[in-house]
Amino acid sequence: MRYALRLAAGFGSQIAMVMLAWTPVPDGRHRAPDEVGFGYRVVDPQAWQRWLTEISGHEHAALEVVQRRLRVVDAGPGARPAVPAPAVAVAAAPVAAAPAAPVPASPSAPPMPPPAPVAPAAAAAAPAGGAPVSVDEVAERVLALVAEQTGYPPEMLDLDLDLEADLGVDTVKQAELFATVREAYGIERDDSLRLRDYPTLNHVIGFVRDRAGIAAPAAAPGAAAPSAAPAAGAPASGDEVAEKVLALVAEQTGYPPEMLDLDLDLEADLGVDTVKQAELFATVRETYGIERDDSLRLRDYPTLNHVIGFVRDRSPQAALAPAAGAARCGTVCGTCCWGAGVG
């Protein structure tokens, strides 16, 4: 083969395609796919060895692959200190000029919202009777970082959600998240850290408190218990259609029903791509005995409220508003989702 086309499809219908072309190597031999290596691609072995010596500090540095990672063989302390890469030397200047905050991990990343990161030294220097960083400040900062990286609105990020199973944050993005969190709180890198030991947002917040020396304060005296009132976008009790649709969406996407606000966009907010939307409508039609409509356009039903409205419009037994006595949403929106003409 001289060319290869690689397609990668990710969460939320993100697609990347790369065309690769084989470039002849010095010996001219076209190796088989199972002949993995890099030595045959080195054009100047002497220049290559000089570079390895400079970055490692070892005169006879060699490479090895361990757990799919290419690294320099550990031969003990180097005979001389390794030469830092030029980018590291250049990046050192802004740190001295602005010691109040860590240098961002990526120059293109937008500045994070307040509160400002708390360095471990500052936390340790606080007086014994001083007020520590509150639980909300640490949690809100971590949620802001996760929201920026994943695109989920912070109010959707329940602290007990699994990063990968519930939020679709794969191991690569988890590693990026931990790097950002470490940068924000001045936490040193730990090569022995295992991502699988921190599966939820609560675990990530605990990691920050543990490594940055930020204690979790006790709850404020007299704090009010959370209200039992439903969220603005939650279905009213007794609305069987809404509850059934939410159950179907939860089953298909893996999101817990309590996370599924009715005004969320299926694709933009929940990552339900057009294929899964079509499967959802097929399931809804089968559940309520609604005939197939080839003229139906998925883009006309972007939110869960639209899907519920579709059921009420097309299914005679679901056309009524919620059961008598059910709570109303209390919002005057002009086009009421309850189907009874009231806000």
Phi and psi in degrees as GROMACS dihedral restraints (atoms count N, CA, C in turn):
[ dihedral_restraints ]
;  ai    aj    ak    al  type     phi  dphi    fc
    3     4     5     6     1  -109.6    20    10
    4     5     6     7     1   -20.9    20    10
    6     7     8     9     1  -134.5    20    10
    7     8     9    10     1   151.5    20    10
    9    10    11    12     1  -143.9    20    10
   10    11    12    13     1   139.7    20    10
   12    13    14    15     1  -110.9    20    10
   13    14    15    16     1   122.9    20    10
   15    16    17    18     1  -110.3    20    10
   16    17    18    19     1   128.0    20    10
   18    19    20    21     1  -118.1    20    10
   19    20    21    22     1   130.1    20    10
   21    22    23    24     1  -124.7    20    10
   22    23    24    25     1   123.4    20    10
   24    25    26    27     1  -110.3    20    10
   25    26    27    28     1   127.3    20    10
   27    28    29    30     1  -119.0    20    10
   28    29    30    31     1  -175.0    20    10
   30    31    32    33     1   -60.3    20    10
   31    32    33    34     1   131.0    20    10
   33    34    35    36     1    82.4    20    10
   34    35    36    37     1    25.2    20    10
   36    37    38    39     1    65.7    20    10
   37    38    39    40     1    25.8    20    10
   39    40    41    42     1   -80.9    20    10
   40    41    42    43     1   128.1    20    10
   42    43    44    45     1  -126.6    20    10
   43    44    45    46     1   137.4    20    10
   45    46    47    48     1  -130.9    20    10
   46    47    48    49     1   136.1    20    10
   48    49    50    51     1  -126.6    20    10
   49    50    51    52     1   136.3    20    10
   51    52    53    54     1  -130.6    20    10
   52    53    54    55     1   129.7    20    10
   54    55    56    57     1   -98.7    20    10
   55    56    57    58     1   125.2    20    10
   57    58    59    60     1  -111.1    20    10
   58    59    60    61     1   139.7    20    10
   60    61    62    63     1  -121.5    20    10
   61    62    63    64     1   136.2    20    10
   63    64    65    66     1   -72.3    20    10
   64    65    66    67     1   130.7    20    10
   66    67    68    69     1  -107.1    20    10
   67    68    69    70     1   126.2    20    10
   69    70    71    72     1   -56.3    20    10
   70    71    72    73     1   138.5    20    10
   72    73    74    75     1   -98.6    20    10
   73    74    75    76     1   169.5    20    10
   75    76    77    78     1   -52.5    20    10
   76    77    78    79     1   -40.2    20    10
   78    79    80    81     1   -84.6    20    10
   79    80    81    82     1    -4.7    20    10
   81    82    83    84     1    76.4    20    10
   82    83    84    85     1    -0.6    20    10
   84    85    86    87     1   -86.5    20    10
   85    86    87    88     1   134.9    20    10
   87    88    89    90     1   -92.9    20    10
   88    89    90    91     1   104.5    20    10
   90    91    92    93     1   -80.5    20    10
   91    92    93    94     1   155.5    20    10
   93    94    95    96     1   -74.2    20    10
   94    95    96    97     1   158.6    20    10
   96    97    98    99     1   -58.6    20    10
   97    98    99   100     1   -27.6    20    10
   99   100   101   102     1   -85.8    20    10
  100   101   102   103     1    -0.6    20    10
  102   103   104   105     1   -91.8    20    10
  103   104   105   106     1    72.6    20    10
  105   106   107   108     1   -76.8    20    10
  106   107   108   109     1   142.8    20    10
  108   109   110   111     1   163.4    20    10
  109   110   111   112     1   177.4    20    10
  111   112   113   114     1  -133.3    20    10
  112   113   114   115     1   -16.3    20    10
  114   115   116   117     1   -55.6    20    10
  115   116   117   118     1   -39.4    20    10
  117   118   119   120     1   -70.3    20    10
  118   119   120   121     1   -11.6    20    10
  120   121   122   123     1   -94.6    20    10
  121   122   123   124     1    -5.4    20    10
  123   124   125   126     1   -77.4    20    10
  124   125   126   127     1   119.1    20    10
  126   127   128   129     1   -79.5    20    10
  127   128   129   130     1   -39.8    20    10
  129   130   131   132     1  -124.4    20    10
  130   131   132   133     1    93.5    20    10
  132   133   134   135     1   -57.2    20    10
  133   134   135   136     1   -36.6    20    10
  135   136   137   138     1   -67.7    20    10
  136   137   138   139     1   -42.9    20    10
  138   139   140   141     1   -64.3    20    10
  139   140   141   142     1   -38.8    20    10
  141   142   143   144     1   -61.8    20    10
  142   143   144   145     1   -45.3    20    10
  144   145   146   147     1   -67.7    20    10
  145   146   147   148     1   -36.7    20    10
  147   148   149   150     1   -61.8    20    10
  148   149   150   151     1   -40.1    20    10
  150   151   152   153     1   -65.9    20    10
  151   152   153   154     1   -43.1    20    10
  153   154   155   156     1   -60.8    20    10
  154   155   156   157     1   -40.0    20    10
  156   157   158   159     1   -64.1    20    10
  157   158   159   160     1   -41.6    20    10
  159   160   161   162     1   -65.1    20    10
  160   161   162   163     1   -44.2    20    10
  162   163   164   165     1   -80.9    20    10
  163   164   165   166     1   -20.5    20    10
  165   166   167   168     1  -103.6    20    10
  166   167   168   169     1   -25.8    20    10
  168   169   170   171     1    83.6    20    10
  169   170   171   172     1     4.8    20    10
  171   172   173   174     1  -108.6    20    10
  172   173   174   175     1   134.4    20    10
  174   175   176   177     1   -65.9    20    10
  175   176   177   178     1   -36.1    20    10
  177   178   179   180     1  -119.1    20    10
  178   179   180   181     1    55.2    20    10
  180   181   182   183     1   -65.6    20    10
  181   182   183   184     1   139.4    20    10
  183   184   185   186     1  -129.9    20    10
  184   185   186   187     1   160.2    20    10
  186   187   188   189     1  -109.4    20    10
  187   188   189   190     1   156.4    20    10
  189   190   191   192     1  -147.2    20    10
  190   191   192   193     1   160.9    20    10
  192   193   194   195     1  -112.7    20    10
  193   194   195   196     1   119.0    20    10
  195   196   197   198     1  -127.5    20    10
  196   197   198   199     1   121.4    20    10
  198   199   200   201     1    51.1    20    10
  199   200   201   202     1    46.2    20    10
  201   202   203   204     1    66.4    20    10
  202   203   204   205     1    19.0    20    10
  204   205   206   207     1  -114.1    20    10
  205   206   207   208     1   127.7    20    10
  207   208   209   210     1   -84.8    20    10
  208   209   210   211     1   123.4    20    10
  210   211   212   213     1  -148.8    20    10
  211   212   213   214     1   165.3    20    10
  213   214   215   216     1   -77.0    20    10
  214   215   216   217     1   135.7    20    10
  216   217   218   219     1   -62.1    20    10
  217   218   219   220     1   131.2    20    10
  219   220   221   222     1   -76.5    20    10
  220   221   222   223     1   106.7    20    10
  222   223   224   225     1  -112.3    20    10
  223   224   225   226     1    26.5    20    10
  225   226   227   228     1    86.2    20    10
  226   227   228   229     1  -173.7    20    10
  228   229   230   231     1   -59.4    20    10
  229   230   231   232     1   141.7    20    10
  231   232   233   234     1   -70.8    20    10
  232   233   234   235     1   156.1    20    10
  234   235   236   237     1   -66.3    20    10
  235   236   237   238     1   -25.2    20    10
  237   238   239   240     1  -147.8    20    10
  238   239   240   241     1   157.1    20    10
  240   241   242   243     1   -62.8    20    10
  241   242   243   244     1   143.8    20    10
  243   244   245   246     1   -68.8    20    10
  244   245   246   247     1   148.0    20    10
  246   247   248   249     1   -85.6    20    10
  247   248   249   250     1   122.0    20    10
  249   250   251   252     1   -67.2    20    10
  250   251   252   253     1   150.9    20    10
  252   253   254   255     1   -65.1    20    10
  253   254   255   256     1   150.3    20    10
  255   256   257   258     1   -56.5    20    10
  256   257   258   259     1   -36.3    20    10
  258   259   260   261     1   -62.5    20    10
  259   260   261   262     1   -33.9    20    10
  261   262   263   264     1   -68.9    20    10
  262   263   264   265     1   -42.2    20    10
  264   265   266   267     1   -63.9    20    10
  265   266   267   268     1   -38.9    20    10
  267   268   269   270     1   -68.7    20    10
  268   269   270   271     1   -38.6    20    10
  270   271   272   273     1   -70.7    20    10
  271   272   273   274     1   -12.4    20    10
  273   274   275   276     1   -74.0    20    10
  274   275   276   277     1   -26.4    20    10
  276   277   278   279     1   -63.3    20    10
  277   278   279   280     1   -48.2    20    10
  279   280   281   282     1   -61.4    20    10
  280   281   282   283     1   -26.4    20    10
  282   283   284   285     1   -65.1    20    10
  283   284   285   286     1   -43.1    20    10
  285   286   287   288     1   -68.3    20    10
  286   287   288   289     1   -31.6    20    10
  288   289   290   291     1   -76.3    20    10
  289   290   291   292     1   -25.3    20    10
  291   292   293   294     1  -134.3    20    10
  292   293   294   295     1    72.2    20    10
  294   295   296   297     1   -72.3    20    10
  295   296   297   298     1    -8.9    20    10
  297   298   299   300     1   -72.7    20    10
  298   299   300   301     1   -20.0    20    10
  300   301   302   303     1  -143.6    20    10
  301   302   303   304     1   147.5    20    10
  303   304   305   306     1   -66.3    20    10
  304   305   306   307     1   152.7    20    10
  306   307   308   309     1   -70.9    20    10
  307   308   309   310     1   131.6    20    10
  309   310   311   312     1   -58.9    20    10
  310   311   312   313     1   150.1    20    10
  312   313   314   315     1   -65.7    20    10
  313   314   315   316     1   -32.6    20    10
  315   316   317   318     1  -131.1    20    10
  316   317   318   319     1   130.0    20    10
  318   319   320   321     1   -60.8    20    10
  319   320   321   322     1   -25.5    20    10
  321   322   323   324     1   -86.8    20    10
  322   323   324   325     1    -9.2    20    10
  324   325   326   327     1   -73.0    20    10
  325   326   327   328     1   135.4    20    10
  327   328   329   330     1   -70.0    20    10
  328   329   330   331     1   151.7    20    10
  330   331   332   333     1   -62.0    20    10
  331   332   333   334     1   143.1    20    10
  333   334   335   336     1   -79.9    20    10
  334   335   336   337     1   150.8    20    10
  336   337   338   339     1   -70.4    20    10
  337   338   339   340     1   161.9    20    10
  339   340   341   342     1   -63.2    20    10
  340   341   342   343     1   160.5    20    10
  342   343   344   345     1   -79.2    20    10
  343   344   345   346     1   158.5    20    10
  345   346   347   348     1   -68.6    20    10
  346   347   348   349     1   149.0    20    10
  348   349   350   351     1   -63.8    20    10
  349   350   351   352     1   146.0    20    10
  351   352   353   354     1  -106.0    20    10
  352   353   354   355     1   118.1    20    10
  354   355   356   357     1   -73.5    20    10
  355   356   357   358     1   152.0    20    10
  357   358   359   360     1   -58.7    20    10
  358   359   360   361     1   -38.0    20    10
  360   361   362   363     1   -62.2    20    10
  361   362   363   364     1   -40.0    20    10
  363   364   365   366     1   -66.1    20    10
  364   365   366   367     1   -37.7    20    10
  366   367   368   369     1   -66.9    20    10
  367   368   369   370     1   -38.5    20    10
  369   370   371   372     1   -70.3    20    10
  370   371   372   373     1   -29.0    20    10
  372   373   374   375     1   -81.0    20    10
  373   374   375   376     1    -6.4    20    10
  375   376   377   378     1   -66.3    20    10
  376   377   378   379     1   143.3    20    10
  378   379   380   381     1   -62.7    20    10
  379   380   381   382     1   155.6    20    10
  381   382   383   384     1   -59.1    20    10
  382   383   384   385     1   -35.2    20    10
  384   385   386   387     1   -93.9    20    10
  385   386   387   388     1     4.4    20    10
  387   388   389   390     1   -71.9    20    10
  388   389   390   391     1   161.0    20    10
  390   391   392   393     1   -81.3    20    10
  391   392   393   394     1   121.3    20    10
  393   394   395   396     1   -73.3    20    10
  394   395   396   397     1   170.9    20    10
  396   397   398   399     1   -61.2    20    10
  397   398   399   400     1   132.1    20    10
  399   400   401   402     1   -72.9    20    10
  400   401   402   403     1   158.7    20    10
  402   403   404   405     1   -59.6    20    10
  403   404   405   406     1   -33.9    20    10
  405   406   407   408     1   -68.5    20    10
  406   407   408   409     1   -37.0    20    10
  408   409   410   411     1   -64.4    20    10
  409   410   411   412     1   -45.5    20    10
  411   412   413   414     1   -65.5    20    10
  412   413   414   415     1   -47.7    20    10
  414   415   416   417     1   -62.0    20    10
  415   416   417   418     1   -43.6    20    10
  417   418   419   420     1   -65.9    20    10
  418   419   420   421     1   -37.0    20    10
  420   421   422   423     1   -66.2    20    10
  421   422   423   424     1   -44.1    20    10
  423   424   425   426     1   -64.6    20    10
  424   425   426   427     1   -42.1    20    10
  426   427   428   429     1   -61.6    20    10
  427   428   429   430     1   -39.1    20    10
  429   430   431   432     1   -63.6    20    10
  430   431   432   433     1   -39.9    20    10
  432   433   434   435     1   -64.7    20    10
  433   434   435   436     1   -43.9    20    10
  435   436   437   438     1   -66.6    20    10
  436   437   438   439     1   -41.5    20    10
  438   439   440   441     1   -62.1    20    10
  439   440   441   442     1   -40.7    20    10
  441   442   443   444     1   -65.8    20    10
  442   443   444   445     1   -37.5    20    10
  444   445   446   447     1   -78.5    20    10
  445   446   447   448     1   -34.3    20    10
  447   448   449   450     1  -100.5    20    10
  448   449   450   451     1   -22.1    20    10
  450   451   452   453     1    89.9    20    10
  451   452   453   454     1    -6.5    20    10
  453   454   455   456     1   -72.9    20    10
  454   455   456   457     1   138.7    20    10
  456   457   458   459     1   -65.9    20    10
  457   458   459   460     1   141.8    20    10
  459   460   461   462     1   -55.1    20    10
  460   461   462   463     1   -33.4    20    10
  462   463   464   465     1   -67.7    20    10
  463   464   465   466     1   -14.8    20    10
  465   466   467   468     1   -87.2    20    10
  466   467   468   469     1   -14.2    20    10
  468   469   470   471     1   -87.9    20    10
  469   470   471   472     1    85.9    20    10
  471   472   473   474     1   -68.4    20    10
  472   473   474   475     1   137.5    20    10
  474   475   476   477     1   -67.2    20    10
  475   476   477   478     1   -18.7    20    10
  477   478   479   480     1   -94.1    20    10
  478   479   480   481     1     2.6    20    10
  480   481   482   483     1   -72.0    20    10
  481   482   483   484     1   141.5    20    10
  483   484   485   486     1   -77.1    20    10
  484   485   486   487     1   129.0    20    10
  486   487   488   489     1   -57.0    20    10
  487   488   489   490     1   -43.7    20    10
  489   490   491   492     1   -89.3    20    10
  490   491   492   493     1   -50.1    20    10
  492   493   494   495     1   -68.7    20    10
  493   494   495   496     1   -39.3    20    10
  495   496   497   498     1   -96.0    20    10
  496   497   498   499     1   -35.1    20    10
  498   499   500   501     1  -108.0    20    10
  499   500   501   502     1    -5.6    20    10
  501   502   503   504     1    70.2    20    10
  502   503   504   505     1    21.4    20    10
  504   505   506   507     1   -86.7    20    10
  505   506   507   508     1   103.5    20    10
  507   508   509   510     1   -73.5    20    10
  508   509   510   511     1   177.2    20    10
  510   511   512   513     1   -63.8    20    10
  511   512   513   514     1   -31.8    20    10
  513   514   515   516     1   -64.8    20    10
  514   515   516   517     1   -46.7    20    10
  516   517   518   519     1   -69.7    20    10
  517   518   519   520     1   -30.7    20    10
  519   520   521   522     1   -63.9    20    10
  520   521   522   523     1   -41.5    20    10
  522   523   524   525     1   -63.1    20    10
  523   524   525   526     1   -41.3    20    10
  525   526   527   528     1   -64.0    20    10
  526   527   528   529     1   -39.3    20    10
  528   529   530   531     1   -62.1    20    10
  529   530   531   532     1   -46.0    20    10
  531   532   533   534     1   -64.4    20    10
  532   533   534   535     1   -36.7    20    10
  534   535   536   537     1   -63.4    20    10
  535   536   537   538     1   -41.4    20    10
  537   538   539   540     1   -66.4    20    10
  538   539   540   541     1   -41.7    20    10
  540   541   542   543     1   -63.8    20    10
  541   542   543   544     1   -44.3    20    10
  543   544   545   546     1   -60.4    20    10
  544   545   546   547     1   -42.3    20    10
  546   547   548   549     1   -63.0    20    10
  547   548   549   550     1   -41.2    20    10
  549   550   551   552     1   -67.2    20    10
  550   551   552   553     1   -33.2    20    10
  552   553   554   555     1  -110.9    20    10
  553   554   555   556     1     9.4    20    10
  555   556   557   558     1    64.8    20    10
  556   557   558   559     1    36.3    20    10
  558   559   560   561     1   -92.9    20    10
  559   560   561   562     1   131.7    20    10
  561   562   563   564     1   -69.7    20    10
  562   563   564   565     1   151.3    20    10
  564   565   566   567     1   -67.8    20    10
  565   566   567   568     1   140.1    20    10
  567   568   569   570     1  -126.7    20    10
  568   569   570   571     1   105.4    20    10
  570   571   572   573     1   -68.9    20    10
  571   572   573   574     1   -14.9    20    10
  573   574   575   576     1   -89.1    20    10
  574   575   576   577     1    -2.8    20    10
  576   577   578   579     1   -66.5    20    10
  577   578   579   580     1   135.1    20    10
  579   580   581   582     1  -114.1    20    10
  580   581   582   583     1   123.0    20    10
  582   583   584   585     1   -59.3    20    10
  583   584   585   586     1   -32.7    20    10
  585   586   587   588     1   -66.7    20    10
  586   587   588   589     1   -14.6    20    10
  588   589   590   591     1   -81.0    20    10
  589   590   591   592     1    -6.2    20    10
  591   592   593   594     1  -130.3    20    10
  592   593   594   595     1    66.0    20    10
  594   595   596   597     1   -75.5    20    10
  595   596   597   598     1   -25.3    20    10
  597   598   599   600     1  -117.0    20    10
  598   599   600   601     1   169.5    20    10
  600   601   602   603     1   -63.0    20    10
  601   602   603   604     1   -35.1    20    10
  603   604   605   606     1   -61.0    20    10
  604   605   606   607     1   -38.3    20    10
  606   607   608   609     1   -65.3    20    10
  607   608   609   610     1   -39.8    20    10
  609   610   611   612     1   -64.5    20    10
  610   611   612   613     1   -42.8    20    10
  612   613   614   615     1   -63.6    20    10
  613   614   615   616     1   -40.2    20    10
  615   616   617   618     1   -63.2    20    10
  616   617   618   619     1   -36.9    20    10
  618   619   620   621     1   -59.9    20    10
  619   620   621   622     1   -43.3    20    10
  621   622   623   624     1   -61.9    20    10
  622   623   624   625     1   -48.2    20    10
  624   625   626   627     1   -64.4    20    10
  625   626   627   628     1   -38.3    20    10
  627   628   629   630     1   -69.2    20    10
  628   629   630   631     1   -45.1    20    10
  630   631   632   633     1   -84.9    20    10
  631   632   633   634     1   -27.0    20    10
  633   634   635   636     1   -96.6    20    10
  634   635   636   637     1    -0.5    20    10
  636   637   638   639     1    69.3    20    10
  637   638   639   640     1    33.3    20    10
  639   640   641   642     1  -104.1    20    10
  640   641   642   643     1   112.2    20    10
  642   643   644   645     1   -75.7    20    10
  643   644   645   646     1   148.2    20    10
  645   646   647   648     1   -85.4    20    10
  646   647   648   649     1   111.8    20    10
  648   649   650   651     1   -69.6    20    10
  649   650   651   652     1   157.4    20    10
  651   652   653   654     1   -68.7    20    10
  652   653   654   655     1   157.1    20    10
  654   655   656   657     1   -62.1    20    10
  655   656   657   658     1   143.6    20    10
  657   658   659   660     1   -62.4    20    10
  658   659   660   661     1   137.5    20    10
  660   661   662   663     1   -61.6    20    10
  661   662   663   664     1   138.1    20    10
  663   664   665   666     1    76.3    20    10
  664   665   666   667     1    13.3    20    10
  666   667   668   669     1   -64.8    20    10
  667   668   669   670     1   137.6    20    10
  669   670   671   672     1   -74.4    20    10
  670   671   672   673     1   144.4    20    10
  672   673   674   675     1   -70.9    20    10
  673   674   675   676     1   151.0    20    10
  675   676   677   678     1   -56.5    20    10
  676   677   678   679     1   142.1    20    10
  678   679   680   681     1   -71.0    20    10
  679   680   681   682     1   143.3    20    10
  681   682   683   684     1   -87.0    20    10
  682   683   684   685     1     0.2    20    10
  684   685   686   687     1   -68.4    20    10
  685   686   687   688     1   144.4    20    10
  687   688   689   690     1   -70.6    20    10
  688   689   690   691     1   155.0    20    10
  690   691   692   693     1   -64.5    20    10
  691   692   693   694     1   163.5    20    10
  693   694   695   696     1   -59.7    20    10
  694   695   696   697     1   -33.8    20    10
  696   697   698   699     1   -99.3    20    10
  697   698   699   700     1    10.2    20    10
  699   700   701   702     1   -83.6    20    10
  700   701   702   703     1   147.8    20    10
  702   703   704   705     1   -70.2    20    10
  703   704   705   706     1   146.4    20    10
  705   706   707   708     1   -70.5    20    10
  706   707   708   709     1   150.1    20    10
  708   709   710   711     1   -61.2    20    10
  709   710   711   712     1   135.1    20    10
  711   712   713   714     1    94.9    20    10
  712   713   714   715     1    -5.8    20    10
  714   715   716   717     1   -84.0    20    10
  715   716   717   718     1    90.1    20    10
  717   718   719   720     1   -64.9    20    10
  718   719   720   721     1   -36.5    20    10
  720   721   722   723     1   -63.5    20    10
  721   722   723   724     1   -49.9    20    10
  723   724   725   726     1   -61.0    20    10
  724   725   726   727     1   -44.0    20    10
  726   727   728   729     1   -64.6    20    10
  727   728   729   730     1   -37.6    20    10
  729   730   731   732     1   -68.5    20    10
  730   731   732   733     1   -43.4    20    10
  732   733   734   735     1   -63.4    20    10
  733   734   735   736     1   -42.6    20    10
  735   736   737   738     1   -60.7    20    10
  736   737   738   739     1   -40.1    20    10
  738   739   740   741     1   -63.6    20    10
  739   740   741   742     1   -39.8    20    10
  741   742   743   744     1   -65.1    20    10
  742   743   744   745     1   -43.7    20    10
  744   745   746   747     1   -66.0    20    10
  745   746   747   748     1   -41.6    20    10
  747   748   749   750     1   -62.1    20    10
  748   749   750   751     1   -40.8    20    10
  750   751   752   753     1   -65.0    20    10
  751   752   753   754     1   -37.8    20    10
  753   754   755   756     1   -78.9    20    10
  754   755   756   757     1   -34.5    20    10
  756   757   758   759     1  -100.4    20    10
  757   758   759   760     1   -22.1    20    10
  759   760   761   762     1    89.8    20    10
  760   761   762   763     1    -5.6    20    10
  762   763   764   765     1   -73.9    20    10
  763   764   765   766     1   138.8    20    10
  765   766   767   768     1   -66.3    20    10
  766   767   768   769     1   142.7    20    10
  768   769   770   771     1   -55.4    20    10
  769   770   771   772     1   -33.7    20    10
  771   772   773   774     1   -67.6    20    10
  772   773   774   775     1   -13.6    20    10
  774   775   776   777     1   -87.2    20    10
  775   776   777   778     1   -15.2    20    10
  777   778   779   780     1   -87.9    20    10
  778   779   780   781     1    85.3    20    10
  780   781   782   783     1   -67.9    20    10
  781   782   783   784     1   136.9    20    10
  783   784   785   786     1   -66.7    20    10
  784   785   786   787     1   -18.8    20    10
  786   787   788   789     1   -93.4    20    10
  787   788   789   790     1     2.5    20    10
  789   790   791   792     1   -71.9    20    10
  790   791   792   793     1   141.0    20    10
  792   793   794   795     1   -77.0    20    10
  793   794   795   796     1   129.3    20    10
  795   796   797   798     1   -57.6    20    10
  796   797   798   799     1   -43.8    20    10
  798   799   800   801     1   -89.3    20    10
  799   800   801   802     1   -50.5    20    10
  801   802   803   804     1   -67.3    20    10
  802   803   804   805     1   -40.2    20    10
  804   805   806   807     1   -95.3    20    10
  805   806   807   808     1   -34.9    20    10
  807   808   809   810     1  -108.7    20    10
  808   809   810   811     1    -6.0    20    10
  810   811   812   813     1    70.0    20    10
  811   812   813   814     1    21.2    20    10
  813   814   815   816     1   -85.5    20    10
  814   815   816   817     1   102.2    20    10
  816   817   818   819     1   -72.5    20    10
  817   818   819   820     1   176.6    20    10
  819   820   821   822     1   -63.2    20    10
  820   821   822   823     1   -32.1    20    10
  822   823   824   825     1   -64.8    20    10
  823   824   825   826     1   -46.9    20    10
  825   826   827   828     1   -69.1    20    10
  826   827   828   829     1   -31.8    20    10
  828   829   830   831     1   -63.3    20    10
  829   830   831   832     1   -42.4    20    10
  831   832   833   834     1   -62.5    20    10
  832   833   834   835     1   -40.4    20    10
  834   835   836   837     1   -64.9    20    10
  835   836   837   838     1   -38.1    20    10
  837   838   839   840     1   -63.5    20    10
  838   839   840   841     1   -45.7    20    10
  840   841   842   843     1   -64.6    20    10
  841   842   843   844     1   -36.6    20    10
  843   844   845   846     1   -63.1    20    10
  844   845   846   847     1   -41.2    20    10
  846   847   848   849     1   -66.6    20    10
  847   848   849   850     1   -42.2    20    10
  849   850   851   852     1   -62.9    20    10
  850   851   852   853     1   -43.8    20    10
  852   853   854   855     1   -62.0    20    10
  853   854   855   856     1   -42.9    20    10
  855   856   857   858     1   -65.6    20    10
  856   857   858   859     1   -38.3    20    10
  858   859   860   861     1   -65.5    20    10
  859   860   861   862     1   -39.7    20    10
  861   862   863   864     1  -106.2    20    10
  862   863   864   865     1     8.5    20    10
  864   865   866   867     1    63.6    20    10
  865   866   867   868     1    37.5    20    10
  867   868   869   870     1   -91.8    20    10
  868   869   870   871     1   132.0    20    10
  870   871   872   873     1   -69.9    20    10
  871   872   873   874     1   150.5    20    10
  873   874   875   876     1   -66.8    20    10
  874   875   876   877     1   139.1    20    10
  876   877   878   879     1  -126.0    20    10
  877   878   879   880     1   105.2    20    10
  879   880   881   882     1   -68.9    20    10
  880   881   882   883     1   -14.1    20    10
  882   883   884   885     1   -90.1    20    10
  883   884   885   886     1    -2.7    20    10
  885   886   887   888     1   -66.6    20    10
  886   887   888   889     1   135.3    20    10
  888   889   890   891     1  -113.7    20    10
  889   890   891   892     1   122.7    20    10
  891   892   893   894     1   -60.3    20    10
  892   893   894   895     1   -31.9    20    10
  894   895   896   897     1   -67.0    20    10
  895   896   897   898     1   -13.9    20    10
  897   898   899   900     1   -81.9    20    10
  898   899   900   901     1    -5.5    20    10
  900   901   902   903     1  -129.5    20    10
  901   902   903   904     1    66.4    20    10
  903   904   905   906     1   -76.4    20    10
  904   905   906   907     1   -24.6    20    10
  906   907   908   909     1  -117.2    20    10
  907   908   909   910     1   170.3    20    10
  909   910   911   912     1   -64.0    20    10
  910   911   912   913     1   -35.3    20    10
  912   913   914   915     1   -60.0    20    10
  913   914   915   916     1   -38.4    20    10
  915   916   917   918     1   -66.1    20    10
  916   917   918   919     1   -39.4    20    10
  918   919   920   921     1   -65.1    20    10
  919   920   921   922     1   -41.7    20    10
  921   922   923   924     1   -64.0    20    10
  922   923   924   925     1   -41.2    20    10
  924   925   926   927     1   -62.4    20    10
  925   926   927   928     1   -36.2    20    10
  927   928   929   930     1   -60.7    20    10
  928   929   930   931     1   -43.2    20    10
  930   931   932   933     1   -62.3    20    10
  931   932   933   934     1   -45.8    20    10
  933   934   935   936     1   -66.4    20    10
  934   935   936   937     1   -34.3    20    10
  936   937   938   939     1   -71.0    20    10
  937   938   939   940     1   -38.7    20    10
  939   940   941   942     1   -97.5    20    10
  940   941   942   943     1   -18.8    20    10
  942   943   944   945     1  -112.0    20    10
  943   944   945   946     1   116.9    20    10
  945   946   947   948     1   -58.9    20    10
  946   947   948   949     1   -40.3    20    10
  948   949   950   951     1   -73.3    20    10
  949   950   951   952     1   -13.1    20    10
  951   952   953   954     1  -109.8    20    10
  952   953   954   955     1     9.1    20    10
  954   955   956   957     1   -74.7    20    10
  955   956   957   958     1   -17.5    20    10
  957   958   959   960     1   -79.5    20    10
  958   959   960   961     1   161.0    20    10
  960   961   962   963     1   -69.2    20    10
  961   962   963   964     1   176.1    20    10
  963   964   965   966     1   -55.1    20    10
  964   965   966   967     1   160.6    20    10
  966   967   968   969     1   -54.9    20    10
  967   968   969   970     1   151.8    20    10
  969   970   971   972     1   -56.8    20    10
  970   971   972   973     1   138.4    20    10
  972   973   974   975     1    90.5    20    10
  973   974   975   976     1    -8.8    20    10
  975   976   977   978     1   -70.7    20    10
  976   977   978   979     1   150.1    20    10
  978   979   980   981     1   -68.4    20    10
  979   980   981   982     1   145.0    20    10
  981   982   983   984     1   -92.3    20    10
  982   983   984   985     1   159.3    20    10
  984   985   986   987     1   -71.4    20    10
  985   986   987   988     1   -23.6    20    10
  987   988   989   990     1    81.9    20    10
  988   989   990   991     1     6.1    20    10
  990   991   992   993     1  -109.9    20    10
  991   992   993   994     1   131.6    20    10
  993   994   995   996     1   -92.5    20    10
  994   995   996   997     1   105.4    20    10
  996   997   998   999     1  -117.5    20    10
  997   998   999  1000     1    -3.6    20    10
  999  1000  1001  1002     1    91.4    20    10
 1000  1001  1002  1003     1   -47.2    20    10
 1002  1003  1004  1005     1  -118.5    20    10
 1003  1004  1005  1006     1    94.7    20    10
 1005  1006  1007  1008     1   -73.8    20    10
 1006  1007  1008  1009     1   132.8    20    10
 1008  1009  1010  1011     1   -76.0    20    10
 1009  1010  1011  1012     1   -12.5    20    10
 1011  1012  1013  1014     1   -77.5    20    10
 1012  1013  1014  1015     1   -18.4    20    10
 1014  1015  1016  1017     1    80.9    20    10
 1015  1016  1017  1018     1    11.2    20    10
 1017  1018  1019  1020     1  -117.6    20    10
 1018  1019  1020  1021     1     6.4    20    10
 1020  1021  1022  1023     1    76.4    20    10
 1021  1022  1023  1024     1    19.8    20    10
 1023  1024  1025  1026     1  -122.2    20    10
 1024  1025  1026  1027     1   154.8    20    10
